[in-house]
Amino acid sequence: MRYRAVFFDAGETLVHPAPSFPELFALVLEREGHRVLPDDVLAASRAVTARFSQASRDGSLWTTSPERSRAFWSSVYVAMLGDLGLPSQDGLRDSLYGAFTDRANYTLFDDVRSVLDGLASEGYTLGLVSNFEAWLDDLLADLGVRDAFAVRVISGNEGMEKPDPRIYRLALGRAGVDAADAVYVGDNPEFDIDPPAALGMFPVLIDRRERHGDHVGARITDLAQLSEVLHG
């Protein structure tokens, strides 16, 4: 094998809100008496990526406590509600926060189980490196895949977040592999491609919504394509 270990991001790489982020967002708003189309939510969701980037530039950690998480996501929901022409002071943001922290509202992408099983059967060490609240560990257990990962580095437990290189080094150390022997798969170029590449890992962009067609480097749109990349 060219590599010994494969590490994954979690959100929008392995797991996602069900049926999707825009649809769940719209459903919550509908329950609160506001009719919004999922496509409109998707357009407003650029605030999420922008807020991630801003938090990184500011050095503000948003997953490391429930209070930080609530403040971060409240700021995202306020921005999105503003784009949708809806108020943010009538409990909507609290309803949204409740829905998106409810583990019952998450599921695995359809390609995840078979890919993890296939990689394990080939002898790869599997790991997780994710900017996510501590409850991700319980979510992975709910979904039946926690034990697939020999190493789970979740920012909410570790007190550090991507793109901090220490979080990748921590995962590599726990797995007992060198960076050159490891692959990292994630959906966000800013957090999942450049930082692990700088350490010598081989990054693979999973572009499920085909938003990064101009990406230079390994890019897949389905996890089932990962095997071809690993053996190419």
Phi, psi and omega per residue, in radians:
M1 nan 2.472 3.095
R2 -1.213 -0.512 -3.078
Y3 -2.275 2.769 -3.133
R4 -1.868 -0.442 -3.045
A5 -2.416 2.577 3.056
V6 -2.226 2.129 3.116
F7 -1.873 2.575 -3.114
F8 -2.205 2.555 2.801
D9 -1.250 2.966 3.139
A10 -1.899 -1.215 -3.037
G11 -1.079 2.217 -3.131
E12 1.134 0.111 2.983
T13 -1.924 -0.896 3.099
L14 -1.909 -0.727 -3.049
V15 -2.125 2.746 3.102
H16 -2.688 2.719 3.014
P17 -1.086 2.538 -3.104
A18 -1.912 2.363 0.049
P19 -1.327 -0.452 3.027
S20 -2.875 2.907 3.124
F21 -1.007 -0.901 -3.124
P22 -1.092 -0.665 -3.086
E23 -1.251 -0.693 3.091
L24 -1.166 -0.714 3.102
F25 -1.021 -0.842 -3.135
A26 -1.125 -0.640 3.133
L27 -1.131 -0.738 3.101
V28 -1.081 -0.768 3.129
L29 -1.110 -0.681 3.129
E30 -1.106 -0.691 3.101
R31 -1.081 -0.489 -3.138
E32 -1.621 0.120 3.048
G33 1.622 0.298 -3.114
H34 -2.125 2.066 -3.109
R35 -1.571 2.009 -3.132
V36 -2.394 2.413 3.123
L37 -1.400 2.472 3.080
P38 -0.956 -0.602 3.121
D39 -1.110 -0.623 3.088
D40 -1.201 -0.648 3.076
V41 -1.108 -0.733 3.137
L42 -1.046 -0.721 3.115
A43 -1.116 -0.662 -3.128
A44 -1.332 -0.298 -3.024
S45 -1.275 -0.064 3.041
R46 -1.040 -0.359 3.094
A47 -1.091 -0.481 -3.131
V48 -1.160 -0.927 3.137
T49 -1.060 -0.735 3.134
A50 -1.084 -0.681 -3.120
R51 -1.235 -0.659 3.052
F52 -1.013 -0.838 -3.117
S53 -1.090 -0.744 -3.140
Q54 -1.108 -0.744 3.120
A55 -1.059 -0.691 3.121
S56 -1.134 -0.781 3.137
R57 -1.111 -0.632 -3.116
D58 -1.398 -0.243 -3.069
G59 1.242 0.409 -3.129
S60 -1.641 2.181 -3.135
L61 -1.512 2.277 -3.037
W62 -2.007 -0.131 -3.105
T63 -1.826 -0.098 -2.882
T64 -1.469 -0.052 3.026
S65 -2.781 2.712 3.088
P66 -1.005 -0.614 -3.129
E67 -1.170 -0.777 3.107
R68 -1.130 -0.704 3.129
S69 -1.087 -0.832 -3.133
R70 -1.069 -0.748 -3.139
A71 -1.103 -0.754 -3.128
F72 -1.102 -0.941 -3.075
W73 -1.193 -0.539 3.057
S74 -1.074 -0.697 3.119
S75 -1.142 -0.636 3.084
V76 -1.137 -0.822 -3.083
Y77 -1.170 -0.625 3.084
V78 -1.069 -0.784 3.137
A79 -1.106 -0.753 -3.126
M80 -1.175 -0.761 3.123
L81 -1.089 -0.661 3.085
G82 -1.077 -0.750 3.102
D83 -1.099 -0.537 -3.135
L84 -1.522 0.002 3.134
G85 1.267 0.492 -3.104
L86 -2.010 2.679 3.128
P87 -1.287 2.717 3.115
S88 -2.042 0.075 -3.054
Q89 -1.883 0.137 -3.092
D90 -1.903 0.456 3.103
G91 1.636 -0.068 -3.098
L92 -1.082 -0.778 -3.084
R93 -1.167 -0.564 3.092
D94 -1.215 -0.663 3.088
S95 -1.122 -0.697 3.114
L96 -1.152 -0.773 3.134
Y97 -1.062 -0.717 3.112
G98 -1.087 -0.747 -3.118
A99 -1.158 -0.714 -3.050
F100 -1.507 -0.001 2.982
T101 -1.941 0.129 3.083
D102 -1.568 1.978 -3.060
R103 -1.056 -0.430 3.140
A104 -1.152 -0.281 -3.105
N105 -1.636 0.296 -3.128
Y106 -2.178 2.676 3.085
T107 -2.594 2.957 3.052
L108 -1.482 2.603 2.915
F109 -1.114 2.630 -3.024
D110 -1.077 -0.418 -3.059
D111 -1.561 -0.045 -2.939
V112 -1.265 -0.912 -3.015
R113 -1.034 -0.830 -3.079
S114 -1.141 -0.639 3.141
V115 -1.200 -0.774 3.118
L116 -1.075 -0.758 3.121
D117 -1.081 -0.728 -3.133
G118 -1.137 -0.753 3.135
L119 -1.140 -0.714 3.122
A120 -1.094 -0.710 -3.132
S121 -1.155 -0.425 3.108
E122 -1.478 -0.136 3.070
G123 1.725 0.117 3.103
Y124 -1.253 2.472 2.906
T125 -1.378 2.259 -3.107
L126 -1.866 2.431 -3.136
G127 -2.466 2.925 -3.135
L128 -2.290 2.307 3.022
V129 -2.324 1.924 -2.972
S130 -2.464 2.420 2.892
N131 -1.421 1.735 -3.052
F132 -2.781 2.674 3.080
E133 -1.132 2.829 -3.053
A134 -1.032 -0.434 -3.094
W135 -1.233 -0.084 3.046
L136 -1.008 -0.649 -3.124
D137 -1.032 -0.762 3.100
D138 -1.194 -0.626 3.106
L139 -1.092 -0.763 3.117
L140 -1.080 -0.634 3.072
A141 -1.161 -0.762 3.092
D142 -0.953 -0.689 -3.051
L143 -1.528 -0.034 3.042
G144 1.377 0.380 -3.111
V145 -2.178 0.039 -3.085
R146 -1.012 -0.748 -3.068
D147 -1.289 -0.139 3.070
A148 -1.208 -0.387 -3.045
F149 -1.794 1.971 3.105
A150 -1.157 -0.490 -3.127
V151 -2.250 2.224 3.083
R152 -2.241 1.899 3.118
V153 -1.934 1.766 -3.070
I154 -1.924 2.171 -3.012
S155 -0.990 -0.605 3.140
G156 -1.107 -0.346 3.082
N157 -1.713 -0.405 -2.959
E158 -1.765 -0.288 3.134
G159 1.318 0.337 3.065
M160 -2.548 2.668 -3.050
E161 -2.323 2.621 2.952
K162 -1.014 2.484 0.216
P163 -1.615 0.305 3.104
D164 -0.964 2.103 -3.088
P165 -1.082 -0.363 -3.117
R166 -1.095 -0.532 -3.078
I167 -1.232 -0.595 3.068
Y168 -1.272 -0.706 3.116
R169 -1.085 -0.669 3.108
L170 -1.049 -0.787 3.138
A171 -1.130 -0.761 3.127
L172 -1.073 -0.743 3.127
G173 -1.097 -0.753 -3.137
R174 -1.177 -0.552 3.116
A175 -1.431 -0.279 -3.128
G176 1.224 0.639 3.137
V177 -2.242 2.675 3.031
D178 -1.397 2.720 3.136
A179 -0.982 -0.684 -3.096
A180 -1.158 -0.277 -3.127
D181 -1.754 0.191 -3.018
A182 -2.201 2.554 3.075
V183 -1.962 2.503 3.049
Y184 -2.191 2.268 -3.094
V185 -2.053 2.150 3.117
G186 -2.757 2.988 -2.984
D187 -1.821 -0.123 -3.049
N188 -2.007 1.951 -3.099
P189 -0.977 -0.635 -3.078
E190 -1.161 -0.631 -3.047
F191 -1.840 -0.424 -2.950
D192 -1.974 -0.109 -3.094
I193 -2.024 -1.146 -3.060
D194 -1.074 -0.796 -3.094
P195 -1.093 -0.862 3.108
P196 -1.164 -0.574 3.106
A197 -1.087 -0.659 -3.133
A198 -1.105 -0.434 3.118
L199 -1.543 -0.168 -3.128
G200 1.807 0.062 3.054
M201 -1.338 2.838 3.096
F202 -1.738 1.935 -3.069
P203 -1.586 2.480 3.084
V204 -2.215 2.133 3.109
L205 -1.501 2.159 2.997
I206 -1.728 2.015 -2.993
D207 -1.993 1.224 -3.021
R208 -1.066 -0.574 -3.109
R209 -1.724 0.120 3.099
E210 0.926 0.911 3.113
R211 -1.671 -0.200 -3.020
H212 -2.217 0.912 -3.120
G213 -1.099 -0.348 -3.129
D214 -1.636 0.146 -3.112
H215 -1.072 2.307 3.091
V216 -1.691 1.950 -3.088
G217 2.358 -3.056 -3.124
A218 -1.156 2.225 -3.101
R219 -2.488 2.287 3.088
I220 -2.259 2.763 3.101
T221 -1.967 -0.054 -3.132
D222 -2.630 2.419 -3.111
L223 -1.076 -0.437 3.129
A224 -1.071 -0.353 3.129
Q225 -1.403 -0.146 -3.069
L226 -1.130 -0.644 -3.120
S227 -1.016 -0.712 3.131
E228 -1.110 -0.667 3.120
V229 -1.150 -0.744 -3.098
L230 -1.176 -0.549 -3.087
H231 -1.766 0.031 -3.088
G232 -1.272 nan nan
